Amino acid sequence: MQDPRINSKEPLENKESRWIGLYKLEYSDPKGNKRFWEIAERKTRGSSELDAVGIVSLLKSKNNESTQIILCLQFRPSINKMSVVFPAGLVDREETPEKAALRELEEETGYHGKIVSSYYTMYSNVGMTNTNNKLIFVEVDLDDEINKNPQQKLEEDEFITIVIVPIKNLFSTLQEYEKKGYGIDSNLGSFALGLHMSASLLQ
């Protein structure tokens, strides 16, 4: 297996793209002036109006007092580097976010879990795209027989390495990955930073 890399880069017409389209919007500002905006938009959005889910997988066991969390290491051509992300994936058409979360968790990590909670829809980069996602919190019982020997069910073009870390060490773990040149996903990075800062801000 060789290290992944970018071989070429060229313009792409909308009619040739499968996943993403580039559009020009006309809108009226608060003063009634006509203005224009360029956006990138996913072509895969289904009836839920949600593009994707990120899975905050909380691994628990009677033999371990510390809750653990799953991270995925994956090369992303868009940033031309390895990334550190939550398990995540697109929501299929007519699929609920919760169902998508459980499906993606099993496919990318091999683990089975139960939904704990989900919160507001988040937009990744409101100046450039309407792409959105939602974090789904899932509890994974490591004492359950079904989770004793997890096996990934990856697509032929997916190469994902799973890392499990104590959630209390998440922030420092991401700092170490950044030093190694990894790209930190904004959902994961914001979540970890929130946990880290809450220790002092909420006192």
Secondary structure, 3 states (H helix, E strand, C coil): CCCCCCCCCCCCCHHHCCCEEEEEEEEECCCCCEEEEEEEEECCCCCCCCCEEEEEEEEEECCEEEEEEEEEEEEECCCCEEEEECCEEECCCCCCHHHHHHHHHHHHHCCCCEEEEECCCEECCCCCECCEEEEEEEEEECCCHHHCCCCCCCCCCCCCEEEEEEHHHHHHHHHHHHHCCCEECHHHHHHHHHHHHHHHHCC
